[in-house]
């Protein structure tokens, strides 16, 4: 495991945050997400941790309420890119289209984060 300590001594890592909008069939979404998608994603090379929101989600601003939030943790943005270039990553990306067929059905954010 690579631990990147920046100049301030703070541990850095990268996250992939996936925010799903409410699906047409929540029960089918949940079955597929927890029984198929998560086990597949947990095979991503370089994945350090994967957590999922517990509903209900409290949203403090206007707009549509998220249905589910998944957070995947890696050592770096390069590790995220490499993971999704792998065979498992390509399969995960294709499987995501079953859960959220349209690009507007979710928000996906990739970013570096420092532990403070």
C-alpha positions in Angstrom: 0.0 0.0 0.0 1.3 3.4 -1.0 0.7 6.2 1.5 1.3 9.7 0.1 2.1 12.2 2.8 2.1 15.7 1.4 4.4 18.5 2.5 2.1 19.3 5.5 2.2 15.7 6.8 -1.4 15.0 5.8 -2.3 11.7 4.3 -3.7 12.1 0.8 -6.0 9.7 -1.1 -8.4 9.9 -4.0 -12.1 9.3 -3.9 -14.8 8.4 -6.4 -18.2 9.7 -5.3 -21.2 8.3 -7.2 -24.6 9.9 -6.4 -27.5 8.1 -7.8 -30.9 9.7 -8.5 -34.1 7.8 -7.6 -34.5 4.8 -9.9 -37.8 3.8 -11.5 -37.8 0.6 -9.6 -36.0 1.0 -6.2 -36.3 -2.7 -5.2 -34.8 -3.9 -8.5 -32.0 -1.2 -8.2 -31.2 -2.3 -4.6 -31.1 -6.0 -5.6 -28.7 -5.4 -8.5 -26.6 -2.8 -6.7 -26.0 -4.9 -3.6 -26.0 -8.4 -5.2 -24.1 -7.7 -8.5 -22.5 -4.2 -8.7 -20.8 -4.0 -5.3 -19.3 -7.5 -5.5 -17.9 -6.7 -8.9 -16.6 -3.2 -7.9 -14.9 -4.7 -4.9 -12.6 -6.5 -7.3 -11.3 -3.2 -8.8 -7.5 -3.2 -8.6 -6.2 -0.6 -6.1 -9.6 -0.2 -4.3 -8.9 0.5 -0.7 -12.4 1.0 0.7 -16.0 1.2 -0.5 -18.8 2.6 1.5 -22.5 3.3 0.7 -24.9 5.7 2.2 -27.7 4.5 4.4 -31.1 6.0 3.6 -32.6 8.3 4.3 -30.2 10.9 3.0 -30.6 14.4 4.4 -30.2 17.1 1.7 -29.8 20.6 3.0 -30.1 22.4 -0.4 -32.8 22.6 -3.1 -33.0 20.0 -5.8 -33.7 16.4 -6.2 -33.0 14.1 -3.2 -30.2 11.6 -3.9 -31.3 7.9 -3.7 -27.9 6.4 -2.9 -24.3 7.6 -2.5 -21.4 5.3 -3.1 -17.8 6.3 -2.2 -14.8 4.4 -3.5 -11.3 5.1 -2.1 -8.0 4.7 -3.9 -4.5 6.0 -3.3 -4.5 8.4 -6.2 -6.5 9.6 -9.2 -4.0 7.6 -11.4 -5.1 4.5 -9.5 -8.7 5.2 -10.2 -7.9 5.7 -13.9 -6.0 2.4 -13.9 -8.7 0.5 -12.1 -11.3 1.6 -14.6 -9.0 0.8 -17.5 -8.8 -2.8 -16.2 -11.1 -5.6 -17.3 -13.0 -5.4 -14.0 -13.3 -1.6 -14.4 -14.7 -1.9 -17.9 -17.2 -4.4 -16.6 -18.1 -2.1 -13.7 -18.7 0.8 -16.1 -21.0 -1.3 -18.3 -22.8 -2.6 -15.2 -23.4 0.9 -14.0 -25.5 1.5 -17.1 -27.9 -1.1 -15.8 -28.4 0.8 -12.6 -28.3 4.3 -14.2 -28.8 4.1 -17.9 -28.6 7.8 -18.6 -25.7 10.2 -17.8 -28.3 12.3 -16.0 -29.3 9.4 -13.7 -26.2 10.0 -11.5 -23.4 12.4 -10.6 -19.9 11.0 -10.5 -17.0 13.0 -8.9 -13.4 12.0 -8.8 -11.1 14.0 -6.5 -8.0 14.0 -4.3 -8.7 14.4 -0.6 -6.4 15.1 2.3 -7.1 13.8 5.7 -7.1 16.8 8.1 
